[in-house]
Amino acid sequence: MLDIDEALRYLGASGADEALRQRMEGVAQDAEQRFVPRFIYRVSAVEHRPEGEWLSDLQLLLPGNSARKMLAECQRAAVLVCTLGLGFEQHMRLTQARDMSQAVLLDACGSALVEAGCDAAEKELAARFPGVYLTDRFSPGYGDLPLDLQPAICRITDSQRRLGVYVTESCLMTPQKSVTAIIGMADKPQRARIRGCAYCAMKDTCALRKGGHSCDD
Amino acid sequence: MTIDRQKLIFLDGAMGTMLQRKGLQPGENPELLNLTRPEWMRDIHAAYVEAGSNIVYANTFGANGRKLAGTGHTVEEVVSAAVRNGKAAVGDRALVAVDMGPLGELLEPMGTLTFEEAYDLFAEVVKAGAEAGADLAVIETMTDLYETKAALLAVKEQTSLPAFVTMTFDENGRTFTGCTVASMARTLEGLGADAIGLNCSLGPKQLLPILQELCSQTRLPVIAKPNAGLPDPVDGHYDLTPAEFAQAMKDAVAAGVSIIGGCCGTDPEYIRALHEAVKDMQPGQRSYVEQSFVCTPTNALALDGLHVIGERINPTGKKRFQQALLENDLDYIVDVAIQQVDAGAAILDVNVGYPGVDEVAMLPRVVKKLQAAVDLPLQLDSTNPAALEAGLRVYNGKAAVNSVNGEEKSMAAILPIVKKYGASVVALTLDEAGLPKTAEQRIAIAQRILDRAVSMGIPASDVWVDCLTLTVSAQQDQAVETLKAVQYVTDVMKLKTVLGVSNISFGLPNRMLMTQTFLIRAIQCGLSLPIVNPNQKEIMDAIAACRVLSGQDGECRAYVDRFAGEVAAKPVAAASSLTLDEAIIRGLRSDAAKLAKDALASETELQLVEGHLIPALDKVGIDYEQGKAFLPQLLGAAQAAQSVFEVIKTSLAEKGGEALKKHRVAIATVQGDIHDIGKNIVKTVMENYGYEMIDLGRDVPPETIVQAVQEQGIRLVGLSALMTTTLPAMEETVRQLKELSAPPCIMVGGAVVTEEYAARMGADAYARDARAAVEIARRLLGGN
């Protein structure tokens, strides 16, 4: 479930030796047993307006070029919040008091685990809307999508009551291992703009790729 | 107000759902509608009363100083308008509650809002509500027991209103912060709530098992105010009709719930249906189990067997501990706590009384620090009632107090505090007449304390009797008297007993044998809460064996685990070729400590630091820089070095010698930023290069950092920021520090900080990582 290579990357230890990798696997296994990522999402129609992408059912405006590009071919979009919850945060705190070395491994696993939770949410969404193609998920802070959308996203998903996810005045999310994301929903295949060509459904036929470019250039 | 548990009380349904229907815009502050749309409020309240509600909640859920900041309206203005709207709508047909929801910011230690700040915010709301004529106070939708306690204390201390408290639970039977049903119920009942229960979170079907558990954990009336089922993830609609909701709520009433209403997605139709469905029902019989109990939010400890109270957090006779207290070195106290947790303690006794230590300030600080790092219930141990009160006030959960005795003065000072904070208390069987000579005298004193406690409303199960261990070599006849008293208190008075056992063997050879034997005999007589040093293997071995014999250790599992592991582990101990340097490099903490102790026979403390510790850390540091070692290894070595430092500190404290001279470095995560792992990494590594790290925490205002620098003469400050949104706070901190007449050196770091940015904001250095921070400190401060 949780991607060990991704966790090692978060730790800045992609070149880890076998011993460190095994430690990471142990911590990951323990973390997965203790913590299940939880998520909520809401789906809205999208209107492509001059001032930005307007999620009309949620009354949320996504300004900027990044959202425009990501949602260009989408009729709908989902707003997602995923978190490991405060239990992880507490466990992290207790671990830090005991063993910082273990704590940094746990921290990296937490980041990978919340991403795995987002993957699970995407799967559920895909199952609920058969025949719909999803864009890569993107979050406030990606490209020019402003970070200060966080409070609005938390409000419209009622994330404080339903997941225990808050936003601080400086737009930080608590629990720290929480992610908000937008996922576009279209009726034709979508390019893997963020994850890259290797993940893209069009990788074999893409003209941009043949010319040595990518759609995120 | 005493509420009849046999009588049903109907609450209202959702406010938010109704406001949205009236036209509340997304992002609009719902509480301001009390001022701008009073007619909406009156309509909603009146509709609920007509549907059958006996109590309506005024629209004050988020009307606190934090959420109203910047609206141009005061708490007093909004809350009193809300209560007036309620009163105007319902007249004498129903009661109006002033309603308080979460503050929308996490409390320490998870967040940065302090307990005291939270209390003040709630106090402001509830006072305004009481003055405007509210009939009761409601605290609802809480997920953090600590925040709930702050709110409940504010109601109890600032008003005479009855308090209804409901929290939000997940299907796994815990709140988002991990609080258990038992911890919630017994903590809030102890603090004087008038009714407790659940609201929001789930629908009535999903909440039923949690409500059933709650009904067995409290004597108070139980409240259920669930959502209209579960929301559809896509569009947010709730899945139960009014009839289905009402039908499901019948089971809650049958389980003993007597105060009922609805939360998100419900409206007057739901309340009407509910009223119709259950109005002729009697709340079901409940089976409350009175039991001795202490807890943290996440660790509910029912005392139904043998549990160890760890005695090591106590400065008496421990030079290193005394030094830590005098130097405010709370990390040392946390280490002492962690050792006891690992050794099998179930409760930790906490005593910080020492000449030169302000116990009233220190005890709450230590309580907060310990609760952030270990998850065991605490027993606050002091003779100073003000210190006990300060400690109990900030304790999260249900604590114990050590102790009250049979003296009138002691009972008059201690028992009211125990009652107010709902704690358990150790009753020490001595009084004005001094130490009792016989079991009968001990029992009489115990009975006197118990009677007084019960007369004040403290449950008998919260009184734990200490029958006093005296030194057998000095007063041989007393051992038998103690044991007789333990037996009587257990069998006849049916109370828990506490006993500090190690005193018994004072002045004798082979003390351990005597202590262990006395412990086993006391356990046989019924001793349930021995106060011991859990780090002493023989003591914990004896307890493990006793638990098998009493059946507490089912299938001997813990006993087998304890000793099967031991046999296998022994031969490995022959790692004799390991050097101190290697032990540090490989991050072997206990080996490093052992080797350091041996090394002190032939080397001085300073030689140990300069000849082994620093070179070994440098070796790992260079590997780290070259990508041959990674962060966990760097930190592992740092922690092994820490264990060596601990040996050195203890050695110096024992000799009464001077501590190693160290440079002081202050470190903080800047204001607005709550991510502190980066800062903690730098702290761990630098500390073990011998720097004295003054950890100012996270979300630290520039002024606090400036003040620390001035007061403590700090020459180097490390600042961390993780988000672009908090970089301005870093810049501001640098600016203020540089304005000082003798500005300190400043190094900055964190995910979004770059070398260029560091230079532009006027910092002296950019620290890419923890290792770089050490190099900067060496360059700027010299030494180490």
Chai-1 contact restraints between the chains, C-beta under 6 A:
chainA,res_idxA,chainB,res_idxB,connection_type,confidence,min_distance_angstrom,max_distance_angstrom,comment,restraint_id
A,A13,B,F630,contact,1.0,0.0,6.0,A-B,restraint_1
A,Y41,B,P233,contact,1.0,0.0,6.0,A-B,restraint_2
A,V43,B,V234,contact,1.0,0.0,6.0,A-B,restraint_3
A,Q59,B,P26,contact,1.0,0.0,6.0,A-B,restraint_4
A,L86,B,M110,contact,1.0,0.0,6.0,A-B,restraint_5
A,L86,B,F176,contact,1.0,0.0,6.0,A-B,restraint_6
A,L86,B,T177,contact,1.0,0.0,6.0,A-B,restraint_7
A,G87,B,G178,contact,1.0,0.0,6.0,A-B,restraint_8
A,E89,B,M110,contact,1.0,0.0,6.0,A-B,restraint_9
A,Q96,B,N680,contact,1.0,0.0,6.0,A-B,restraint_10
A,A97,B,V334,contact,1.0,0.0,6.0,A-B,restraint_11
A,A97,B,A373,contact,1.0,0.0,6.0,A-B,restraint_12
A,R98,B,I338,contact,1.0,0.0,6.0,A-B,restraint_13
A,M100,B,L635,contact,1.0,0.0,6.0,A-B,restraint_14
A,M100,B,T684,contact,1.0,0.0,6.0,A-B,restraint_15
A,S101,B,P632,contact,1.0,0.0,6.0,A-B,restraint_16
A,S101,B,L635,contact,1.0,0.0,6.0,A-B,restraint_17
A,S101,B,G636,contact,1.0,0.0,6.0,A-B,restraint_18
A,V104,B,L631,contact,1.0,0.0,6.0,A-B,restraint_19
A,V104,B,P632,contact,1.0,0.0,6.0,A-B,restraint_20
A,L105,B,P632,contact,1.0,0.0,6.0,A-B,restraint_21
A,D107,B,I677,contact,1.0,0.0,6.0,A-B,restraint_22
A,R161,B,C200,contact,1.0,0.0,6.0,A-B,restraint_23
A,G164,B,T143,contact,1.0,0.0,6.0,A-B,restraint_24
A,G164,B,F176,contact,1.0,0.0,6.0,A-B,restraint_25
A,S170,B,G672,contact,1.0,0.0,6.0,A-B,restraint_26
A,S170,B,T725,contact,1.0,0.0,6.0,A-B,restraint_27
A,S170,B,T726,contact,1.0,0.0,6.0,A-B,restraint_28
A,C171,B,T725,contact,1.0,0.0,6.0,A-B,restraint_29
A,L172,B,I674,contact,1.0,0.0,6.0,A-B,restraint_30
A,T174,B,L106,contact,1.0,0.0,6.0,A-B,restraint_31
